Amino acid sequence: MSKRTKFFTISNLSDKEGEIKVYGEITKWAWQEYGETNALLFNEELKQLKDVEKIKLRINSPGGSVFEAQTMYNSLKQFAKDNEITVESFIEGVAASAATFLALAGDTVKMGEGCLFM
């Protein structure tokens, strides 16, 4: 049996810093074995970040469902506000279509050389 993966990971990097990696298509109908997920799964894992002051949001996504991305954006913004967390967005490849919503959840947005924001 192959290991199931999803397009995002949420983890604590240290006592004060968390990281969210969004690497894949955002969809309402999640086929986790193909690297997809939805806002519900994202929100469940977001709540696991404890006692962080900063979240690094790293994105390489072609986009997907605008409604799911908007929900994820609002959840991240509210979580950051409620917990007084700074969010730094980094576009590491592409942030296209609905993935641009997530990038804009950051207090700052940075892009690597040759990356796309569209």
C-alpha positions in Angstrom: 0.0 0.0 0.0 1.4 3.4 -0.9 1.7 6.2 1.6 -1.0 8.8 1.3 0.2 12.4 1.0 -1.5 15.7 1.0 -0.6 19.0 -0.6 0.0 20.9 2.6 1.9 20.3 5.9 1.5 22.3 9.1 4.2 21.9 11.7 6.1 23.6 14.6 9.6 24.5 13.5 10.6 25.7 17.0 8.9 26.8 20.2 7.9 30.1 18.6 7.7 29.4 14.9 5.4 27.4 12.8 5.4 26.5 9.1 2.7 25.8 6.6 3.7 24.4 3.2 1.1 24.5 0.4 2.4 22.4 -2.5 -0.5 21.3 -4.7 -4.0 21.9 -5.9 -6.7 23.2 -3.6 -10.0 21.3 -4.0 -13.2 20.7 -2.2 -13.3 17.0 -3.1 -10.0 15.9 -1.6 -8.3 12.9 -3.1 -5.5 12.8 -0.5 -3.7 10.0 -2.3 -3.1 12.5 -5.1 -1.9 15.3 -2.9 -5.1 17.2 -2.6 -7.0 18.4 0.4 -9.7 20.9 1.4 -10.3 23.7 3.9 -11.7 21.4 6.6 -8.6 19.3 6.7 -6.4 22.4 6.6 -8.4 24.0 9.6 -8.1 20.8 11.7 -4.3 20.8 11.3 -4.0 24.6 11.7 -5.4 24.3 15.3 -2.4 22.1 16.2 0.1 25.0 16.0 0.6 25.9 19.6 2.3 28.9 21.2 3.9 30.3 18.0 4.6 34.0 17.3 5.3 33.6 13.6 4.1 31.3 10.8 6.0 30.9 7.6 3.6 30.2 4.8 5.4 28.6 1.8 3.5 28.2 -1.4 3.9 26.3 -4.7 0.4 25.8 -6.0 -1.4 26.1 -9.3 -4.6 27.1 -7.4 -7.9 25.3 -7.5 -11.2 26.0 -5.8 -11.6 29.7 -5.1 -14.1 29.0 -2.3 -11.9 26.5 -0.5 -8.9 28.9 -0.8 -11.0 31.8 0.5 -12.0 29.7 3.5 -8.4 28.7 4.2 -7.4 32.4 3.9 -10.0 33.5 6.4 -9.2 30.7 8.8 -5.5 31.5 8.8 -6.2 35.3 9.2 -8.5 34.7 12.1 -6.2 32.2 13.8 -3.3 34.6 13.4 -5.4 37.5 14.8 -6.7 35.5 17.8 -3.3 34.2 18.7 -1.3 37.4 17.9 0.8 35.6 15.2 2.7 37.2 12.4 2.3 35.4 9.0 5.1 35.6 6.4 4.2 34.3 2.9 6.9 33.0 0.6 6.1 32.0 -3.0 8.6 29.3 -3.7 7.4 28.4 -7.2 4.0 29.5 -8.3 1.0 31.0 -6.6 -1.7 31.0 -9.3 -5.4 31.4 -9.3 -6.9 30.5 -5.9 -3.5 30.1 -4.3 -3.0 33.8 -4.5 -5.7 34.2 -1.8 -3.5 32.2 0.6 -0.4 34.2 -0.2 -2.3 37.4 0.7 -3.0 36.0 4.2 0.6 37.0 5.0 1.5 40.2 6.7 4.4 40.2 4.2 4.7 38.4 0.8 8.1 37.5 -0.7 8.9 35.7 -3.9 12.0 33.8 -5.0 13.7 34.6 -8.2 11.9 33.3 -11.2 8.7 32.6 -9.2 5.2 33.4 -10.5 2.3 35.2 -8.8 -0.8 35.2 -11.0 
